[in-house]
């Protein structure tokens, strides 16, 4: 899987959403507003929106950046690269 061409998954209008921005720059990724993560085996869960995109699209200094998806602004809570060229951004709503 490493080294595979992942660009078809991030073509705006295909699998991913168009017109999204990260830190003011256009990005193409897959938004999931119903993402649920289970806690550290304590029976607790967390539910927050996430955004999957190519790791190369995430700036090194990602902390403090905002993602805008369909006019809604989110702050980046965490960046989780998976080692295969994709990253998951955990998002918090900005009030």
N, C-alpha and C positions, 0 to 999 in steps of 0.2 A: 504494500500500500504506500509506503514512503516513496516519494518520487513520482507517484501517479499524478496525472493532470486532473486537478480538482476544479478547474475553471468552469466546466459545464454546470456545476451545482450553484455557482454564484453569478449566473447570467441574469441580469435584471429582467424581470417579467417571466422568467421560466420558473425555477424553483424559488428564487429569491425576490425580495421586494425592491422596487425601484425608488429613487428619490430619497434614500436615507443618507444621513450624514453622520460622521464621527469626527468630533473636533472641528466641525465646519467643512470637512472634506467629504466628497461623495464616496459612499461604500455600497456594496451589494452583499446582502446576507439574508439569512432566514430567521425571522422573528418568531418566538414562541411565547405567547403570553400566559400559557397555562403550565409552564414548567414546574415540576415539583422535585425537590431533592430531599432525601431522607437524612436525618442527623447522624451522629456518630454512634449508631447502634443503640441509642437511648430511647428509641421509639418516638422521637421528635421529628417533625418535618418542617420544611421551609418551602414556600411557594413564592416565586418571583419570576418576572419575565427574563428571558435570555435571548441572545442574538448570536447565531453561528455565522462565522465568516472566515475567509482565508486569513491565516496568521500573518501573512505578509501585509495585510491591510491594517493591522493594529500597530500604532506607533509604539516604540520602545517605552516612552514616557506616557503611558496610557492613563495613569491615575489623575483624576480631576477632569477628564474629558467627558463630554456629553454626547450621547447618541440621540438623534432625532429620527423618529419612525412615525410616519403618517401624522406629522404635526405634533406628536407627543414627545416631550423631552425627558430623557432618562440619564441618570448619572451612572458611571461604571463603578460597580461595587467590587468586581473581581475579573481578572483575565485568566482563563484556563486553557492554554494551548494543549492540544492532545498529542503532539509529536508527529502527526502525519500531515501537517499543513493546514489543519483547521483549528479554530479557536472558539471557545464559548465565552461570551461576555455575560456576566451576571449583572442585572440592571436593577436600579432603584428609581422609582418615579420621583421627578423633581416637582415640588409643589409650587 
